[in-house]
């Protein structure tokens, strides 16, 4: 049993050394997201917890185009959905990948007495720890998230973490 664990560990170590040489065609992210949203109705902050899913199509080793979707939920049947897209720039190293993105799209918020769908955007980035060539852990992603609900601009914070699965090779 110890030999099997040792061989498995060595194989994983050897596989991880080829990460920087291969750029995946598609990267799919899924994980947890925390949103600090300022309520358009009351102006008070709301803490939303939920999910985020994204897909990134890589044109080359440093440029990709990302589609990003999220859902965050709070107290008293309040929820928030975002659907964004835009360019992502990545710096790929053997053990990690650092990225920044600029996304624009829309968002829908539902509160106790209000509901609105409007423009949304996100500027941010994060770090992925490359476990193997095909799997990474998104250690953290932080975005400055802007919306414009009920004719009022909101400047919010989004923090995410989860898993990245990679497909194809460029």
WOVENRA-V663071 format. One record per pair of residues at least 24 apart in sequence whose ideal C-beta (glycine too) atoms are under 6 Angstrom apart, sorted by the first residue. I is the first residue (numbers start at 0). J is the second residue. D is the distance in Angstrom with one decimal. If there is no record, write none. Layout:
<<I & J & D> <I & J & D>>
This chain:
<<14 & 131 & 5.2> <15 & 131 & 6.0> <17 & 132 & 5.8> <18 & 93 & 5.4> <18 & 129 & 4.5> <18 & 132 & 5.3> <19 & 91 & 5.8> <19 & 92 & 5.7> <19 & 93 & 4.3> <21 & 132 & 5.9> <21 & 168 & 4.9> <22 & 57 & 5.6> <22 & 60 & 4.4> <22 & 169 & 4.2> <23 & 165 & 3.6> <23 & 167 & 5.7> <24 & 167 & 2.9> <24 & 169 & 5.8> <25 & 56 & 5.9> <25 & 166 & 4.5> <25 & 167 & 5.7> <26 & 55 & 4.4> <26 & 163 & 5.5> <26 & 165 & 5.2> <27 & 54 & 5.2> <27 & 164 & 4.9> <28 & 53 & 4.4> <28 & 163 & 5.0> <29 & 161 & 5.4> <30 & 159 & 5.7> <30 & 160 & 5.4> <30 & 161 & 1.5> <31 & 160 & 5.8> <31 & 161 & 6.0> <32 & 69 & 5.4> <32 & 159 & 4.3> <33 & 158 & 4.8> <34 & 71 & 4.3> <34 & 157 & 5.2> <35 & 155 & 5.8> <35 & 156 & 4.3> <36 & 155 & 4.9> <37 & 153 & 4.7> <39 & 148 & 3.7> <39 & 149 & 4.2> <39 & 151 & 5.2> <40 & 110 & 5.7> <40 & 113 & 5.1> <45 & 73 & 5.0> <47 & 71 & 3.1> <47 & 73 & 4.9> <47 & 79 & 5.6> <51 & 159 & 4.8> <55 & 87 & 5.7> <60 & 91 & 6.0> <61 & 88 & 5.8> <61 & 89 & 5.7> <63 & 87 & 4.7> <65 & 100 & 5.7> <67 & 102 & 5.6> <75 & 111 & 5.7> <77 & 110 & 5.1> <78 & 109 & 5.2> <79 & 108 & 4.9> <80 & 107 & 4.7> <81 & 106 & 4.5> <81 & 119 & 5.6> <83 & 121 & 5.8> <94 & 129 & 5.8> <95 & 126 & 5.9> <95 & 128 & 5.5> <96 & 127 & 4.4> <97 & 126 & 5.5> <98 & 124 & 5.3> <99 & 124 & 3.7> <106 & 146 & 5.1> <108 & 148 & 5.4> <115 & 148 & 4.6> <115 & 149 & 5.5> <117 & 147 & 4.9> <117 & 148 & 5.4> <118 & 147 & 5.0> <119 & 146 & 4.7> <120 & 145 & 4.9> <127 & 163 & 5.3> <133 & 165 & 5.1> <135 & 163 & 4.1> <137 & 161 & 5.1> <137 & 163 & 5.6>>
